[in-house]
Amino acid sequence: MKFNTKTIHGGQHHDPTTGAVMPAVFQTSTFAQTSPGKPIGDYVYSRSANPTRTALEAALASIENGAKGLAFSSGLAATDCLLRSFKAGDEIIAMDDLYGGTYRMFTRIYKDSGIKFHFVDMNNLDNVRSLINENTKMVWLETPTNPLMKLADIAAVAKITKANNILLAVDNTFATPYLQNPLDLGADVVMHSATKYLSGHSDVVAGALIAKTAELGEQLLFQQFATGATLGPMDCFLVLRGIKTLHLRMQRHCENGEKVVEFLSNHPKVKTVFYPGLVSHPFHEIAKKQMSGFGGMVSFNFVSGKKEDSVDFLEKVRLFTLAESLGGVESLANHPALMTHASIPEDKRKEVGITDDLVRLSVGIEDIEDLIEDLRKALE
């Protein structure tokens, strides 16, 4: 089954009782039993499993070519579930450019757990090799990264992790399985902030993990059940509905993203455009190798280098809504240093290149001429 078909039919079944094409929203916390320990069907309590969540999790596994999908109350809840697999003394190697919430979880929430985190530039694989020891349990990739669009060669990193029996996890939020398939490239588990492109309409907060093997999937399922950060039935329905148009939306996000990049690259006030589709992008060759397109996320900074210019721009945009998040049908604009990445210390932000004049755009699916005109006026 091809991807465009899997978004609609992958892991899905018509209701055997009513013939309903879409899964019902089973808005229930519990399920009746005929005798103690003998439920009427396959479900007992909605924290452990719910039919609407089962439908979504089957769809997630299908589109990421995994054995088991799990749906969570947020992307960070999904990340937290995976981290609970480790113990004091374990070490995790991560990219040096990460979503601020992920960095905050690694460095603050888990700082007293005894787990040691290393943050490195994955462009040089020797940085990974040099840190591997008997305590290393996982490598965490975010590719493309938020907000600088750095990439990691998933297949190359996977060779290192496989040789050392280390788990490889990939945050695939920016690319989505429409553009990139980490499990096919050697990753063991994929994470999504399903709030973003998977749901696609800025109306739900959700997260997902997709495991390559059934064994790993069962381990994560127990963590999900025992800690309880599951996604509610209505939110599951909304994400599943979003997935059905993922391929159409991503195609337009990519088309509009390329046009926005072209405009910004030729604007006299813009210094650098961060977009993996640009030949000048330092990771362009990696992007061509492991991605089928370059997405709708674009970052840029100003020739002046002044924070004031970025703030002025963000206060002037009209179609690009100044807001947190990304991946919705509407275009959004963001100031990473003041918003999504504010929890990262200033010296760390500047060290990786998140400057005070950096702007991140989530290019939506509106008419491209209207979007370009909005950017033009905001840059005047």
NORQUI-V17948 format. One record per residue. N is the residue number from 1. SS is DSSP state (a for helix, b for strand, c for the rest). PSI is psi in degrees with one decimal (NA if undefined). OMEGA is omega in whole degrees, -180 to 180 (* if undefined). Layout:
n & ss & psi & omega
N & SS & PSI & OMEGA
N & SS & PSI & OMEGA
This chain:
n & ss & psi & omega
1 & c & 127.6 & -180
2 & c & 160.5 & -173
3 & a & -46.7 & -177
4 & a & -29.1 & 176
5 & a & -37.9 & -179
6 & a & -32.3 & 179
7 & a & -27.0 & -178
8 & a & -38.9 & -173
9 & a & -13.0 & -173
10 & c & 118.2 & 179
11 & c & 8.7 & -174
12 & c & 150.3 & 180
13 & c & 143.6 & 174
14 & c & 147.5 & -179
15 & c & 123.4 & -175
16 & c & -21.3 & -178
17 & c & -46.1 & -175
18 & c & -18.7 & -175
19 & c & 9.6 & -180
20 & c & 132.0 & -179
21 & c & -41.6 & 177
22 & c & 147.4 & 179
23 & c & 146.5 & 178
24 & c & 156.0 & 173
25 & c & 103.6 & -179
26 & c & 83.2 & -176
27 & c & 69.5 & -179
28 & c & 146.6 & 179
29 & c & -25.6 & -174
30 & b & 169.1 & -174
31 & c & 140.4 & -175
32 & c & 150.1 & 177
33 & b & 147.0 & 179
34 & b & -24.0 & 179
35 & b & 154.3 & -178
36 & c & 122.0 & 180
37 & c & 6.7 & -179
38 & b & 85.5 & 180
39 & b & 157.4 & 179
40 & c & -41.3 & 179
41 & c & -141.9 & -177
42 & c & 1.2 & -172
43 & c & 143.9 & -178
44 & c & -49.4 & -174
45 & b & 137.3 & -169
46 & c & -15.7 & 173
47 & c & -37.0 & 180
48 & c & -38.6 & 179
49 & c & 147.3 & 178
50 & c & 137.8 & -176
51 & a & -36.7 & 179
52 & a & -39.3 & 178
53 & a & -36.5 & 177
54 & a & -41.9 & 179
55 & a & -44.4 & 179
56 & a & -45.5 & -177
57 & a & -32.5 & 175
58 & a & -38.5 & 178
59 & a & -41.0 & 179
60 & a & -46.1 & 179
61 & a & -38.6 & -178
62 & a & -49.7 & -175
63 & a & -20.5 & 177
64 & c & 5.9 & 179
65 & c & 41.7 & 180
66 & c & 172.5 & 180
67 & c & -28.5 & -175
68 & b & 129.3 & 175
69 & b & 145.7 & 179
70 & b & 135.9 & -178
71 & b & 135.6 & -175
72 & b & 168.9 & -178
73 & c & -12.0 & 175
74 & c & 168.2 & 175
75 & a & -37.4 & 179
76 & a & -33.3 & 176
77 & a & -37.0 & 177
78 & a & -44.3 & 178
79 & a & -42.9 & 180
80 & a & -40.0 & 178
81 & a & -43.3 & 179
82 & a & -41.8 & -179
83 & a & -26.6 & 180
84 & c & -6.2 & 177
85 & c & -10.9 & -174
86 & c & 165.9 & -175
87 & c & 173.0 & 179
88 & c & 134.4 & -179
89 & c & -19.8 & 178
90 & c & 154.2 & 180
91 & b & 143.1 & -180
92 & b & 132.8 & 178
93 & b & 126.7 & -178
94 & b & 161.8 & 177
95 & b & 155.2 & -176
96 & c & -11.0 & 177
97 & c & 106.5 & -175
98 & c & 158.7 & 169
99 & c & 137.9 & -175
100 & a & -36.6 & 179
101 & a & -36.2 & 177
102 & a & -45.7 & 179
103 & a & -42.6 & 179
104 & a & -41.9 & 179
105 & a & -44.8 & -179
106 & a & -44.0 & -170
107 & a & -21.2 & -177
108 & a & -48.9 & -179
109 & a & -39.7 & -177
110 & c & 11.7 & -176
111 & c & -29.2 & -179
112 & c & 8.9 & -177
113 & c & -15.0 & -177
114 & c & -2.3 & 175
115 & c & 132.3 & -178
116 & b & 129.7 & -180
117 & b & 137.4 & 174
118 & b & 134.2 & 179
119 & b & 118.9 & -173
120 & b & 159.9 & 173
121 & c & 112.4 & -176
122 & c & -4.2 & 178
123 & c & -28.7 & 177
124 & c & 105.4 & -176
125 & c & -17.2 & 175
126 & a & -25.0 & 176
127 & a & -34.0 & 178
128 & a & -49.6 & -177
129 & a & -39.6 & -175
130 & c & -20.3 & -177
131 & c & -11.8 & -177
132 & c & 129.5 & 175
133 & c & -173.7 & -175
134 & c & -15.9 & -180
135 & c & -10.6 & -177
136 & b & 123.0 & -175
137 & b & -21.7 & -177
138 & b & 147.3 & 167
139 & b & 130.8 & -178
140 & b & 119.8 & 178
141 & b & 143.7 & 169
142 & b & 111.5 & -173
143 & c & 119.2 & -6
144 & c & 154.9 & -177
145 & c & 161.7 & 178
146 & c & 114.1 & 13
147 & c & 6.1 & -170
148 & c & 1.7 & 176
149 & c & 33.5 & 173
150 & c & 154.6 & 179
151 & c & 153.9 & 171
152 & c & 143.4 & 178
153 & c & 98.9 & -173
154 & a & -46.5 & -178
155 & a & -39.4 & -180
156 & a & -41.2 & 178
157 & a & -37.0 & -180
158 & a & -35.6 & 177
159 & a & -39.4 & 180
160 & a & -46.2 & -178
161 & a & -40.4 & 179
162 & a & -41.1 & -178
163 & a & -24.2 & -178
164 & c & 9.4 & 179
165 & c & 47.3 & -179
166 & c & 142.5 & 178
167 & b & 139.5 & 175
168 & b & 118.7 & 179
169 & b & 141.0 & -178
170 & b & 125.7 & 170
171 & b & 109.2 & -175
172 & c & 22.5 & -174
173 & c & -48.7 & -176
174 & c & -42.2 & -174
175 & c & -38.2 & -172
176 & a & 160.4 & 179
177 & a & -9.6 & 175
178 & a & -34.2 & -176
179 & a & -21.2 & -171
180 & c & 138.1 & -178
181 & c & 84.7 & -176
182 & a & -37.3 & -179
183 & a & -34.7 & 177
184 & a & -21.3 & -179
185 & a & 1.1 & 175
186 & c & -2.8 & 178
187 & c & 156.2 & 179
188 & c & -29.6 & -178
189 & b & 143.6 & 178
190 & b & 139.3 & 175
191 & b & 143.3 & 174
192 & b & 138.4 & 157
193 & c & 96.1 & -176
194 & c & -8.3 & 171
195 & c & -31.6 & -170
196 & c & -117.5 & -171
197 & c & -33.1 & -177
198 & c & -46.4 & 176
199 & c & -47.0 & 166
200 & c & 2.1 & -175
201 & c & 13.4 & 176
202 & c & 35.7 & -178
203 & c & 12.5 & -179
204 & c & 149.3 & 172
205 & c & 124.4 & -174
206 & c & 160.8 & 177
207 & b & 166.8 & -179
208 & b & 146.8 & 167
209 & b & 138.3 & 175
210 & b & 120.2 & -178
211 & b & 143.0 & 180
212 & c & -38.6 & -177
213 & c & 154.7 & 178
214 & a & -35.2 & -179
215 & a & -48.6 & 178
216 & a & -37.8 & 179
217 & a & -39.8 & 179
218 & a & -36.8 & 177
219 & a & -44.0 & 180
220 & a & -33.3 & 177
221 & a & -40.7 & 179
222 & a & -42.5 & 178
223 & a & -42.8 & 180
224 & a & -47.5 & -180
225 & a & -43.5 & -173
226 & a & -28.3 & -178
227 & a & -24.3 & 165
228 & c & 11.2 & -178
229 & c & 55.4 & -177
230 & b & 163.9 & -179
231 & c & 135.6 & -179
232 & c & 158.3 & -175
233 & a & -45.0 & -178
234 & a & -40.2 & 178
235 & a & -36.4 & 175
236 & a & -43.7 & 179
237 & a & -42.5 & -179
238 & a & -41.5 & 178
239 & a & -42.2 & 179
240 & a & -39.9 & 176
241 & a & -40.5 & 178
242 & a & -40.9 & -179
243 & a & -32.4 & -177
244 & c & -19.5 & 176
245 & c & 13.5 & -177
246 & a & -45.5 & -177
247 & a & -38.2 & 179
248 & a & -44.1 & -180
249 & a & -44.2 & -178
250 & a & -34.7 & 177
251 & a & -44.3 & 180
252 & a & -37.4 & 175
253 & a & -44.0 & -179
254 & a & -45.7 & -180
255 & a & -48.4 & -180
256 & a & -37.4 & 179
257 & a & -43.4 & -180
258 & a & -38.6 & 179
259 & a & -39.4 & 178
260 & a & -41.3 & 178
261 & a & -42.2 & 179
262 & a & -43.7 & 179
263 & a & -49.7 & -177
264 & a & -36.0 & -178
265 & a & -21.8 & -178
266 & c & 11.7 & -179
267 & c & 132.8 & -175
268 & c & -21.6 & -179
269 & c & -13.2 & -176
270 & b & 129.1 & -180
271 & b & -62.0 & -177
272 & b & 136.2 & 174
273 & b & 127.8 & -180
274 & b & 106.2 & -177
275 & c & 123.4 & -174
276 & c & -13.7 & 178
277 & c & -12.9 & 178
278 & c & 134.6 & 178
279 & c & -30.2 & -179
280 & c & -11.9 & -180
281 & c & 132.3 & -176
282 & c & -18.5 & -179
283 & c & 21.0 & -176
284 & a & -41.9 & -178
285 & a & -37.7 & 176
286 & a & -42.7 & 180
287 & a & -43.5 & 180
288 & a & -33.9 & -176
289 & a & -39.9 & -172
290 & a & -0.3 & 178
291 & c & 146.1 & 178
292 & c & -5.4 & 177
293 & c & 177.4 & -169
294 & c & 1.0 & 171
295 & c & -175.5 & -176
296 & c & 13.6 & 178
297 & b & 128.1 & -177
298 & b & 133.5 & 173
299 & b & 152.9 & 177
300 & b & 159.1 & 173
301 & b & -180.0 & -170
302 & b & 148.9 & 177
303 & c & -37.3 & -179
304 & c & -28.1 & -176
305 & c & 11.6 & -175
306 & c & 133.9 & 175
307 & a & -35.8 & -177
308 & a & -36.2 & -180
309 & a & -39.2 & 179
310 & a & -40.7 & 179
311 & a & -42.2 & 179
312 & a & -44.1 & 178
313 & a & -46.6 & -176
314 & a & -25.9 & 177
315 & a & -16.9 & -177
316 & a & -24.5 & -177
317 & c & 148.6 & -179
318 & c & -50.5 & 177
319 & c & -36.2 & 172
320 & c & 107.1 & -179
321 & b & 130.4 & 176
322 & b & 108.8 & -175
323 & c & 161.0 & 171
324 & c & 171.4 & 174
325 & c & -175.0 & -174
326 & c & 174.1 & 171
327 & c & 6.3 & 177
328 & c & 172.0 & 179
329 & c & -25.4 & 179
330 & c & 151.1 & 179
331 & c & 138.0 & 180
332 & b & 151.9 & 177
333 & b & 147.9 & -169
334 & b & 148.1 & 174
335 & c & 96.9 & -174
336 & c & -45.9 & -176
337 & c & -31.2 & -178
338 & c & -11.7 & -174
339 & c & -93.3 & -171
340 & c & -26.9 & -176
341 & c & 19.8 & -179
342 & c & -23.0 & -179
343 & c & -11.7 & 177
344 & c & 130.1 & 180
345 & c & 144.6 & -175
346 & a & -42.3 & -178
347 & a & -33.9 & 178
348 & a & -39.6 & 178
349 & a & -49.8 & -177
350 & a & -30.4 & 180
351 & a & -37.4 & -179
352 & a & -8.6 & 176
353 & c & 8.8 & 177
354 & c & 87.2 & -175
355 & c & 166.4 & -178
356 & c & -10.6 & 178
357 & c & 12.2 & -178
358 & c & 135.1 & 177
359 & b & 137.5 & 176
360 & b & 130.9 & 178
361 & b & 136.5 & 168
362 & b & 103.2 & -174
363 & c & 121.7 & -176
364 & c & -159.2 & -175
365 & c & 20.6 & 177
366 & c & 176.1 & 175
367 & c & 130.0 & -173
368 & a & -32.2 & 179
369 & a & -37.8 & 178
370 & a & -39.6 & 180
371 & a & -44.1 & 180
372 & a & -40.7 & 180
373 & a & -38.2 & 177
374 & a & -44.3 & 178
375 & a & -40.6 & -179
376 & a & -46.8 & -179
377 & a & -38.0 & -179
378 & a & -24.2 & -180
379 & c & -3.7 & -179
380 & c & NA & *
